[in-house]
Amino acid sequence: MLLYPPGRLYQRGEDRSQGNVEDSTATSIRACNDLGYAASTLKAVGYEVFLRDYQTERLGMDDLVADFRAFSPHMLFISITNATIFRDIEVVAILKEVLPSTAVILKGALFFDPEDGLLDQLDLRDMDYLLGGESDFVSAKLVDAHFKNKGRLKDIKGILYREDGAWQRTEFSSWESDLDSLPFPDRSLMNNTLYTRPDTGEMQATIATSRGCAAPCIYCLTPIISGRKVRLRSPENIFMEIRETYEKYGIRDFFFKSDTFTIRA
């Protein structure tokens, strides 16, 4: 079960720009591509997936609990932000009272190689995994390791997992280079009508074209969490996603997302 929990509107799919959209006059909420990528990779290896963006649908905890009871997920994947982490943890606690056996993954930049002092400030007793790396590349590997004992947790990049009651961290210093190998976000599970242009109200898809930035800006997380090497998708791969989005879902407007548009490396 993949979700954005109920609450105020935040750009939960972003790593460095998790802004509160309700406080903005020129920004609209962007598509939940992080959930969409996770859904695509999980479905590709045979898992049944439920995906819902409760915050953007303006749904409440009663709606989430009802879906949680109906779907009875074996695993819960929640995309968090720095600003909402305490509320997100409360949401997990409520759901764990309903189905205590559900394993929980919290995904967000907050958990990119975090200091122990940060973890000590959070009540993480209900969590099984913290995912701070590139979730689209590792979500299926993590779920396979948990349920099928396939592979070793310590070999999965960018996560923290529990072992003997303590958090163990894996490698956070390298990134996957072949962005074209990722499936496109599963927009069949998204409510695409939620994500619109701020000026026209037309449906808008978010297309990520590259990751990483070599610039040393001291205020930006990107070189830390996405690496200093710019990793590019091929033009052909980007075009294929645009065409699929237009032909299958009728979306004609696109928000192109990149860590940097001005560097090739």
LUMROSE-352136 format. One line per 4 residues: number of its first residue (from 1); their letters; for each residue x, y, z of N, C-alpha, C. Coordinates in Angstrom, 3 decimals, m for minus. Layout:
<atoms>
NUM> A> X:Y:Z:X:Y:Z:X:Y:Z; ... .
</atoms>
This chain:
<atoms>
1> MLLY> 0.859:m1.179:0.000:0.000:0.000:0.000:0.902:1.238:0.000; 0.823:2.022:m1.059:1.657:3.202:m1.259:0.792:4.446:m1.094; 1.263:5.406:m0.287:0.363:6.533:m0.057:1.074:7.810:0.357; 0.371:8.930:0.066:0.607:10.200:0.713:m0.494:10.325:1.765 .
5> PPGR> m0.167:10.479:3.026:m1.197:10.479:4.068:m2.032:11.756:4.068; m3.170:11.740:4.747:m3.995:12.942:4.842:m3.228:14.077:5.521; m3.582:15.289:5.156:m2.926:16.448:5.756:m2.836:17.590:4.768; m2.033:18.579:5.110:m1.846:19.737:4.239:m1.049:19.339:3.000 .
9> LYQR> m1.151:20.184:1.977:m0.547:19.866:0.686:0.952:20.168:0.673; 1.741:19.124:0.590:3.187:19.255:0.460:3.658:18.503:m0.780; 4.759:18.992:m1.365:5.363:18.307:m2.507:6.134:17.091:m1.981; 5.406:16.037:m1.670:6.032:14.870:m1.038:6.937:14.102:m1.990 .
13> GEDR> 6.737:14.253:m3.271:7.563:13.541:m4.222:8.916:14.175:m4.469; 9.162:15.322:m3.848:10.416:16.038:m4.042:11.399:15.724:m2.918; 12.684:15.781:m3.218:13.703:15.577:m2.202:14.200:16.895:m1.617; 14.323:17.920:m2.464:14.912:19.174:m1.984:13.903:20.312:m1.901 .
17> SQGN> 12.733:20.154:m2.465:11.752:21.249:m2.514:10.400:20.746:m2.021; 10.334:20.416:m0.734:9.127:19.829:m0.162:8.186:20.931:0.328; 7.918:21.906:m0.529:7.176:23.082:m0.120:5.722:22.804:0.207; 5.170:23.677:1.054:3.744:23.665:1.358:3.028:24.413:0.245 .
21> VEDS> 2.316:23.695:m0.591:1.683:24.283:m1.769:0.576:25.256:m1.368; m0.061:25.004:m0.249:m1.145:25.889:0.192:m0.648:27.298:0.502; 0.644:27.437:0.805:1.214:28.749:1.106:1.798:29.415:m0.131; 1.644:28.785:m1.288:2.215:29.317:m2.517:1.125:29.903:m3.409 .
25> TATS> 1.467:30.976:m4.101:0.510:31.600:m5.017:0.756:31.198:m6.469; 1.870:30.497:m6.734:2.217:30.206:m8.126:2.600:28.748:m8.352; 2.283:27.880:m7.402:2.675:26.475:m7.510:1.462:25.578:m7.339; 1.420:24.520:m8.088:0.387:23.511:m7.888:1.047:22.204:m7.479 .
29> IRAC> 0.283:21.328:m6.870:0.824:20.052:m6.428:1.214:19.213:m7.634; 2.375:18.594:m7.559:2.848:17.777:m8.673:2.532:16.302:m8.420; 2.550:15.554:m9.487:2.141:14.153:m9.438:3.010:13.342:m8.484; 2.411:12.291:m7.942:3.106:11.432:m6.957:3.976:10.408:m7.675 .
33> NDLG> 4.959:10.906:m8.426:5.800:10.016:m9.223:6.607:9.049:m8.373; 6.970:9.454:m7.149:7.725:8.521:m6.303:6.897:7.274:m6.002; 5.608:7.471:m5.741:4.727:6.322:m5.544:4.528:5.566:m6.854; 4.422:6.306:m7.943:4.211:5.682:m9.245:5.375:4.809:m9.678 .
37> YAAS> 6.596:5.287:m9.428:7.768:4.466:m9.744:7.802:3.211:m8.881; 7.545:3.366:m7.589:7.527:2.196:m6.704:6.475:1.193:m7.157; 5.298:1.691:m7.548:4.232:0.806:m8.017:4.657:0.025:m9.249; 5.286:0.701:m10.200:5.711:0.036:m11.436:6.712:m1.078:m11.151 .
41> TLKA> 7.690:m0.794:m10.303:8.714:m1.804:m10.037:8.141:m2.961:m9.223; 7.223:m2.677:m8.313:6.620:m3.744:m7.517:5.703:m4.627:m8.362; 4.904:m4.015:m9.213:4.029:m4.797:m10.084:4.837:m5.657:m11.055; 5.990:m5.158:m11.475:6.819:m5.898:m12.426:7.326:m7.219:m11.853 .
45> VGYE> 7.401:m7.302:m10.515:7.869:m8.550:m9.891:6.730:m9.278:m9.183; 5.482:m8.895:m9.520:4.350:m9.706:m9.123:3.561:m9.297:m7.913; 3.821:m8.108:m7.362:3.078:m7.682:m6.177:1.805:m6.932:m6.557; 0.760:m7.110:m5.754:m0.469:m6.336:m5.909:m0.277:m5.006:m5.194 .
49> VFLR> m0.654:m3.927:m5.853:m0.355:m2.593:m5.325:m1.625:m1.764:m5.212; m1.759:m1.063:m4.078:m2.789:m0.050:m3.874:m2.053:1.272:m3.702; m2.469:2.297:m4.448:m1.816:3.610:m4.398:m2.876:4.692:m4.236; m2.642:5.617:m3.303:m3.585:6.725:m3.158:m2.905:7.937:m2.528 .
53> DYQT> m3.241:9.100:m3.055:m2.726:10.378:m2.577:m3.829:11.047:m1.751; m3.859:10.722:m0.470:m4.948:11.199:0.392:m4.887:12.706:0.599; m3.698:13.274:0.702:m3.618:14.706:0.968:m4.203:15.511:m0.184; m3.884:15.114:m1.418:m4.322:15.916:m2.561:m5.791:15.672:m2.886 .
57> ERLG> m6.291:14.489:m2.542:m7.729:14.225:m2.698:m8.550:14.865:m1.580; m7.858:15.454:m0.610:m8.514:16.097:0.542:m9.331:15.079:1.340; m8.788:13.882:1.470:m9.430:12.841:2.256:m8.858:12.842:3.668; m9.579:12.222:4.594:m9.173:12.224:5.985:m8.745:10.859:6.477 .
61> MDDL> m8.449:10.790:7.767:m7.998:9.526:8.355:m9.068:8.452:8.279; m10.318:8.822:8.373:m11.381:7.813:8.268:m11.329:7.120:6.908; m11.072:7.903:5.865:m10.966:7.328:4.516:m9.758:6.393:4.421; m8.632:6.825:4.974:m7.436:5.997:4.934:m7.630:4.701:5.727 .
65> VADF> m8.193:4.799:6.910:m8.407:3.606:7.728:m9.361:2.635:7.031; m10.397:3.169:6.382:m11.339:2.299:5.658:m10.628:1.553:4.531; m9.794:2.265:3.763:m9.040:1.604:2.689:m8.046:0.595:3.256; m7.439:0.953:4.371:m6.448:0.077:5.006:m7.100:m1.223:5.465 .
69> RAFS> m8.269:m1.112:6.040:m8.992:m2.321:6.458:m9.387:m3.168:5.247; m9.834:m2.522:4.189:m10.311:m3.248:3.018:m9.171:m3.935:2.269; m8.036:m3.252:2.126:m6.909:m3.805:1.361:m6.050:m4.738:2.213; m6.012:m4.504:3.531:m5.219:m5.321:4.473:m3.797:m5.555:3.947 .
73> PHML> m3.028:m4.505:3.795:m1.711:m4.650:3.166:m0.703:m5.369:4.065; 0.170:m6.107:3.429:1.276:m6.720:4.152:2.392:m5.710:4.411; 2.436:m4.675:3.568:3.465:m3.650:3.743:2.884:m2.281:3.412; 3.342:m1.286:4.166:2.893:0.095:4.014:4.095:0.951:3.636 .
77> FISI> 3.941:1.756:2.572:5.002:2.637:2.079:4.463:4.056:2.120; 5.037:4.899:2.988:4.562:6.273:3.145:5.667:7.242:2.751; 5.352:8.177:1.870:6.276:9.232:1.477:6.135:10.385:2.460; 7.232:10.718:3.134:7.179:11.725:4.199:7.900:13.004:3.767 .
81> TNAT> 7.713:14.066:4.527:8.510:15.280:4.356:9.088:15.670:5.707; 10.100:16.518:5.680:10.690:16.996:6.931:9.650:17.710:7.786; 8.785:18.481:7.137:7.822:19.294:7.871:6.693:18.474:8.480; 6.414:17.306:7.908:5.251:16.528:8.354:5.627:15.243:9.090 .
85> IFRD> 6.900:15.031:9.368:7.338:13.736:9.861:6.635:13.321:11.153; 6.415:14.233:12.069:5.777:13.848:13.325:4.326:13.418:13.096; 3.625:14.123:12.234:2.259:13.733:11.900:2.254:12.425:11.120; 3.217:12.237:10.231:3.293:10.998:9.462:3.503:9.796:10.388 .
89> IEVV> 4.304:9.978:11.412:4.530:8.907:12.386:3.243:8.597:13.148; 2.461:9.631:13.459:1.178:9.416:14.136:0.225:8.606:13.244; 0.253:8.889:11.943:m0.591:8.134:11.003:m0.232:6.653:11.041; 1.061:6.354:11.044:1.494:4.958:11.102:0.999:4.294:12.382 .
93> AILK> 1.091:5.001:13.506:0.655:4.431:14.782:m0.831:4.068:14.743; m1.642:4.918:14.121:m3.077:4.642:14.011:m3.315:3.396:13.164; m2.604:3.290:12.055:m2.796:2.144:11.162:m2.266:0.846:11.781; m1.194:0.933:12.533:m0.656:m0.264:13.170:m1.595:m0.809:14.248 .
97> EVLP> m2.427:0.056:14.832:m3.434:m0.431:15.768:m4.482:m1.271:15.049; m4.741:m0.950:13.798:m5.719:m1.691:12.996:m5.143:m3.027:12.550; m3.900:m3.016:12.075:m3.260:m4.231:11.549:m1.795:m4.242:11.993; m1.531:m4.740:13.206:m0.174:m4.665:13.767:0.895:m5.392:12.961 .
101> STAV> 0.504:m6.376:12.163:1.497:m7.176:11.442:2.041:m6.495:10.196; 1.457:m5.386:9.785:1.905:m4.699:8.573:3.313:m4.135:8.745; 4.194:m4.466:7.812:5.534:m3.891:7.813:5.458:m2.463:7.255; 6.366:m1.600:7.709:6.284:m0.181:7.361:7.608:0.333:6.807 .
105> ILKG> 7.510:1.004:5.660:8.630:1.734:5.071:8.292:3.222:5.095; 9.171:4.039:5.671:9.064:5.490:5.540:10.114:5.935:4.528; 9.670:6.665:3.515:10.569:7.115:2.449:10.656:8.639:2.457; 11.883:9.165:2.440:12.040:10.604:2.356:13.488:11.013:2.492 .
109> ALFF> 13.815:12.219:2.013:15.186:12.722:2.074:15.680:12.885:3.510; 14.767:13.003:4.463:15.139:13.102:5.871:15.988:11.908:6.308; 15.779:10.774:5.641:16.469:9.551:6.029:17.667:9.226:5.127; 18.188:10.250:4.457:19.408:10.045:3.688:20.595:10.098:4.645 .
113> DPED> 21.139:8.929:4.965:22.290:8.798:5.863:22.139:9.692:7.096; 21.046:9.548:7.834:20.770:10.481:8.939:21.690:10.251:10.133; 21.926:11.301:10.882:22.693:11.187:12.116:21.865:10.449:13.162; 22.542:9.748:14.044:21.837:9.009:15.085:21.013:9.942:15.960 .
117> GLLD> 21.517:11.158:16.161:20.786:12.118:16.991:19.429:12.465:16.420; 19.342:12.505:15.093:18.047:12.767:14.459:17.090:11.603:14.706; 17.571:10.401:14.522:16.719:9.226:14.728:16.234:9.154:16.170; 17.084:9.578:17.106:16.714:9.533:18.518:15.554:10.477:18.840 .
121> QLDL> 15.355:11.488:18.004:14.274:12.447:18.248:12.923:11.959:17.737; 12.919:10.865:16.987:11.695:10.368:16.362:11.254:9.056:16.992; 9.954:8.910:17.154:9.404:7.665:17.680:9.228:6.692:16.517; 10.226:5.871:16.305:10.253:4.977:15.146:9.967:3.536:15.523 .
125> RDMD> 9.313:3.319:16.634:9.078:1.948:17.103:8.227:1.122:16.138; 7.367:1.797:15.353:6.484:1.076:14.432:7.081:0.887:13.046; 8.294:1.390:12.833:8.880:1.358:11.493:9.825:0.172:11.343; 9.833:m0.384:10.146:10.750:m1.473:9.831:11.916:m1.018:8.968 .
129> YLLG> 11.634:m0.052:8.067:12.665:0.412:7.147:12.544:1.923:6.956; 13.685:2.575:6.803:13.752:3.991:6.465:14.495:4.085:5.135; 13.875:4.705:4.159:14.413:4.725:2.801:14.763:6.157:2.434; 16.053:6.449:2.368:16.496:7.798:2.043:17.180:7.908:0.710 .
133> GESD> 17.471:6.766:0.083:18.117:6.776:m1.224:17.104:6.822:m2.349; 17.484:6.313:m3.506:16.620:6.366:m4.687:15.588:5.244:m4.604; 14.404:5.591:m4.126:13.383:4.582:m3.824:12.947:3.809:m5.057; 12.971:4.457:m6.224:12.502:3.772:m7.432:13.416:2.614:m7.807 .
137> FVSA> 14.693:2.710:m7.493:15.617:1.633:m7.817:15.613:0.504:m6.784; 15.178:0.795:m5.556:15.355:m0.213:m4.501:14.065:m0.737:m3.876; 12.917:m0.134:m4.161:11.680:m0.543:m3.490:11.379:m2.022:m3.684; 11.448:m2.499:m4.913:11.144:m3.905:m5.183:12.178:m4.824:m4.534 .
141> KLVD> 13.442:m4.409:m4.556:14.481:m5.209:m3.907:14.226:m5.313:m2.404; 13.806:m4.218:m1.803:13.545:m4.209:m0.366:12.360:m5.097:m0.018; 11.290:m5.013:m0.783:10.116:m5.837:m0.513:10.440:m7.317:m0.754; 11.199:m7.611:m1.781:11.615:m8.998:m2.031:12.470:m9.534:m0.877 .
145> AHFK> 13.367:m8.705:m0.381:14.225:m9.139:0.719:13.400:m9.414:1.971; 12.376:m8.593:2.193:11.547:m8.743:3.388:10.663:m9.983:3.315; 9.970:m10.172:2.192:8.973:m11.236:2.099:9.521:m12.544:1.537; 10.511:m12.462:0.673:11.000:m13.663:m0.007:12.418:m14.048:0.405 .
149> NKGR> 12.988:m13.255:1.325:14.374:m13.496:1.740:15.297:m13.535:0.530; 14.992:m12.686:m0.434:15.741:m12.636:m1.685:16.760:m11.501:m1.609; 18.025:m11.834:m1.636:19.062:m10.826:m1.486:19.266:m10.459:m0.026; 20.250:m9.609:0.207:20.596:m9.204:1.567:20.279:m7.728:1.764 .
153> LKDI> 19.667:m7.415:2.895:19.317:m6.031:3.177:20.547:m5.133:3.138; 21.666:m5.618:3.627:22.857:m4.770:3.702:23.403:m4.413:2.315; 22.939:m5.107:1.287:23.392:m4.814:m0.076:22.467:m3.842:m0.812; 21.367:m3.440:m0.181:20.417:m2.520:m0.811:20.828:m1.094:m0.471 .
157> KGIL> 21.097:m0.295:m1.471:21.602:1.055:m1.243:20.539:1.970:m0.626; 20.999:2.857:0.245:20.177:3.975:0.683:19.073:3.660:1.654; 19.229:2.624:2.492:18.185:2.302:3.460:18.772:2.142:4.855; 17.890:2.186:5.855:18.191:1.759:7.208:17.209:0.658:7.567 .
161> YRED> 17.696:m0.357:8.254:16.850:m1.472:8.648:17.202:m1.883:10.069; 16.267:m2.551:10.711:16.490:m2.975:12.091:17.199:m4.331:12.143; 18.165:m4.413:13.048:18.833:m5.684:13.313:19.217:m5.710:14.790; 18.702:m6.701:15.501:18.958:m6.826:16.937:18.567:m5.551:17.696 .
165> GAWQ> 17.453:m4.953:17.247:16.916:m3.795:17.947:17.576:m2.470:17.619; 18.562:m2.467:16.732:19.267:m1.229:16.382:19.152:m0.965:14.885; 19.215:0.309:14.526:19.169:0.677:13.116:20.525:0.444:12.473; 20.514:m0.271:11.362:21.712:m0.490:10.564:21.557:0.261:9.249 .
169> RTEF> 22.613:0.904:8.804:22.529:1.668:7.555:23.381:1.012:6.479; 22.924:1.163:5.251:23.656:0.611:4.107:24.417:1.735:3.415; 24.852:1.502:2.209:25.662:2.487:1.491:24.822:3.657:0.990; 25.323:4.862:1.220:24.656:6.071:0.742:25.566:6.900:m0.163 .
173> SSWE> 26.620:6.301:m0.695:27.635:7.090:m1.392:27.712:6.843:m2.890; 26.805:6.038:m3.448:26.816:5.823:m4.896:25.389:5.739:m5.408; 25.225:5.958:m6.712:23.906:6.035:m7.322:23.879:5.227:m8.615; 22.687:4.782:m8.971:22.522:4.046:m10.222:22.678:5.000:m11.408 .
177> SDLD> 23.309:4.528:m12.463:23.594:5.406:m13.601:22.601:5.263:m14.748; 21.951:4.112:m14.861:21.094:3.846:m16.026:19.643:4.223:m15.708; 19.314:5.492:m15.869:17.958:5.943:m15.589:16.954:5.375:m16.589; 17.420:5.048:m17.786:16.512:4.483:m18.790:16.005:3.095:m18.395 .
181> SLPF> 16.678:2.452:m17.445:16.266:1.107:m17.045:15.019:1.114:m16.170; 14.659:2.270:m15.639:13.464:2.352:m14.804:12.196:2.290:m15.658; 11.179:1.579:m15.189:9.873:1.684:m15.856:9.287:3.063:m15.591; 8.350:3.476:m16.406:7.707:4.768:m16.170:6.799:4.678:m14.945 .
185> PDRS> 6.553:5.804:m14.275:5.609:5.781:m13.147:4.259:5.202:m13.592; 3.655:4.398:m12.742:2.380:3.751:m13.090:1.238:4.747:m12.906; 0.935:5.460:m13.976:m0.122:6.472:m13.908:m1.520:5.860:m13.948; m1.606:4.560:m14.202:m2.919:3.907:m14.164:m3.457:3.846:m12.738 .
189> LMNN> m2.576:3.922:m11.746:m2.992:3.897:m10.348:m3.160:5.300:m9.755; m2.657:6.304:m10.450:m2.764:7.679:m9.965:m4.103:8.289:m10.380; m4.597:9.194:m9.571:m5.732:10.020:m9.962:m5.151:11.244:m10.667; m4.939:11.120:m11.960:m4.211:12.145:m12.705:m4.925:13.491:m12.743 .
193> TLYT> m6.226:13.501:m12.488:m6.967:14.762:m12.497:m6.584:15.667:m11.333; m5.882:15.119:m10.342:m5.477:15.917:m9.178:m4.329:16.864:m9.497; m3.557:16.542:m10.526:m2.302:17.240:m10.770:m2.455:18.117:m12.003; m2.531:19.413:m11.786:m2.898:20.341:m12.852:m1.942:21.524:m12.931 .
197> RPDT> m1.951:22.174:m14.077:m1.197:23.426:m14.230:m1.821:24.503:m13.362; m1.001:25.335:m12.709:m1.569:26.389:m11.863:m2.244:27.503:m12.645; m1.924:27.632:m13.954:m2.477:28.738:m14.726:m3.740:28.357:m15.492; m3.815:27.104:m15.976:m4.950:26.711:m16.812:m5.856:25.668:m16.170 .
201> GEMQ> m5.358:24.967:m15.156:m6.151:23.911:m14.533:m6.173:22.615:m15.329; m5.420:22.560:m16.427:m5.348:21.340:m17.228:m4.465:20.288:m16.537; m4.783:19.012:m16.768:m3.957:17.943:m16.211:m2.500:18.105:m16.659; m1.605:17.829:m15.723:m0.178:17.994:m15.995:0.604:16.808:m15.433 .
205> ATIA> 1.452:16.232:m16.258:2.314:15.136:m15.819:3.704:15.676:m15.520; 4.344:15.099:m14.524:5.721:15.454:m14.195:6.665:14.453:m14.854; 7.634:14.968:m15.596:8.606:14.135:m16.295:9.999:14.476:m15.768; 10.646:13.522:m15.118:12.012:13.721:m14.628:12.996:13.364:m15.735 .
209> TSRG> 13.917:14.275:m16.038:14.823:14.078:m17.173:16.251:13.746:m16.768; 16.660:14.109:m15.562:18.023:13.821:m15.126:18.093:13.892:m13.607; 19.226:13.445:m13.078:19.474:13.525:m11.634:20.929:13.905:m11.408; 21.176:14.557:m10.272:22.536:14.921:m9.911:22.900:16.320:m10.357 .
213> CAAP> 23.863:16.920:m9.636:24.322:18.265:m9.981:25.732:18.461:m9.435; 26.606:19.001:m10.275:27.996:19.201:m9.876:28.227:20.520:m9.150; 27.237:21.386:m9.113:27.417:22.691:m8.487:27.555:22.560:m6.968; 28.405:23.407:m6.335:28.653:23.290:m4.896:27.795:24.231:m4.042 .
217> CIYC> 26.573:24.491:m4.455:25.721:25.423:m3.709:25.518:24.908:m2.274; 25.843:25.734:m1.286:25.834:25.274:0.100:24.420:25.087:0.649; 23.412:25.668:m0.016:22.046:25.604:0.482:21.240:24.456:m0.133; 21.846:23.686:m1.033:21.085:22.711:m1.801:21.486:21.278:m1.443 .
221> LTPI> 20.474:20.424:m1.286:20.687:19.026:m0.947:21.090:18.157:m2.131; 20.856:18.629:m3.333:20.973:17.757:m4.502:22.313:17.037:m4.629; 23.459:17.728:m4.531:24.723:16.990:m4.673:24.903:15.916:m3.602; 24.255:16.104:m2.465:24.383:15.142:m1.374:23.516:13.921:m1.627 .
225> ISGR> 22.257:14.144:m1.978:21.331:13.019:m2.066:21.197:12.444:m3.471; 21.637:13.191:m4.495:21.567:12.684:m5.870:22.930:12.559:m6.532; 23.978:13.002:m5.841:25.325:12.879:m6.372:25.753:14.073:m7.203; 27.064:14.221:m7.370:27.615:15.343:m8.137:27.738:15.034:m9.624 .
229> KVRL> 27.562:13.803:m9.990:27.594:13.446:m11.409:26.187:13.574:m11.984; 26.065:14.293:m13.082:24.770:14.441:m13.744:24.465:13.172:m14.523; 23.330:12.560:m14.204:22.898:11.320:m14.867:21.682:11.641:m15.732; 21.808:11.393:m16.999:20.784:11.805:m17.958:19.971:10.621:m18.475 .
233> RSPE> 18.671:10.825:m18.639:17.873:9.905:m19.443:18.106:10.242:m20.913; 17.939:9.236:m21.752:18.098:9.484:m23.180:16.885:10.239:m23.710; 17.062:11.048:m24.759:15.914:11.733:m25.362:14.833:10.757:m25.807; 15.251:9.579:m26.315:14.283:8.587:m26.774:13.419:8.081:m25.622 .
237> NIFM> 14.041:7.848:m24.480:13.309:7.354:m23.316:12.329:8.397:m22.794; 12.756:9.646:m22.763:11.873:10.733:m22.320:10.684:10.863:m23.272; 10.959:10.804:m24.576:9.883:10.903:m25.565:8.884:9.760:m25.404; 9.380:8.552:m25.141:8.487:7.412:m24.975:7.544:7.624:m23.782 .
241> EIRE> 8.051:8.215:m22.698:7.184:8.472:m21.546:6.146:9.544:m21.872; 6.576:10.594:m22.572:5.634:11.641:m22.971:4.539:11.055:m23.861; 4.929:10.246:m24.832:3.943:9.665:m25.750:2.968:8.755:m24.999; 3.492:7.913:m24.096:2.602:7.048:m23.323:1.626:7.872:m22.492 .
245> TYEK> 2.138:8.923:m21.862:1.296:9.751:m21.005:0.194:10.436:m21.809; 0.523:10.868:m23.002:m0.460:11.518:m23.870:m1.464:10.515:m24.430; m0.967:9.400:m24.949:m1.848:8.458:m25.641:m2.714:7.652:m24.684; m2.176:7.253:m23.533:m2.926:6.410:m22.606:m3.779:7.195:m21.627 .
249> YGIR> m3.320:8.394:m21.256:m3.999:9.117:m20.177:m4.522:10.484:m20.602; m4.298:10.862:m21.845:m4.852:12.103:m22.361:m4.262:13.358:m21.754; m3.055:13.267:m21.242:m2.405:14.425:m20.621:m1.576:15.143:m21.683; m1.820:16.429:m21.824:m1.179:17.209:m22.886:m0.176:18.224:m22.347 .
253> DFFF> m0.107:18.382:m21.036:0.781:19.377:m20.436:1.796:18.667:m19.539; 3.027:19.183:m19.548:4.110:18.481:m18.872:4.965:19.444:m18.055; 5.322:19.004:m16.862:6.263:19.716:m16.003:7.567:18.928:m16.047; 8.592:19.530:m16.633:9.873:18.831:m16.744:10.719:19.134:m15.515 .
257> KSDT> 11.174:18.064:m14.893:11.894:18.160:m13.630:13.318:17.657:m13.802; 14.277:18.445:m13.319:15.678:18.049:m13.392:16.414:18.718:m12.241; 17.435:18.061:m11.712:18.243:18.692:m10.674:19.007:19.880:m11.229; 19.353:19.832:m12.502:19.947:20.979:m13.182:19.677:20.850:m14.672 .
261> FTIR> 19.299:21.955:m15.292:19.066:21.953:m16.736:20.256:22.526:m17.510; 21.286:22.989:m16.811:22.330:23.789:m17.472:23.709:23.150:m17.440; 23.794:21.920:m16.948:25.090:21.246:m16.882:24.982:19.895:m17.558; 25.959:19.588:m18.382:26.109:18.237:m18.922:27.436:17.694:m18.413 .
265> A> 27.374:16.501:m17.809:28.606:15.947:m17.231:28.589:14.437:m17.364 .
</atoms>
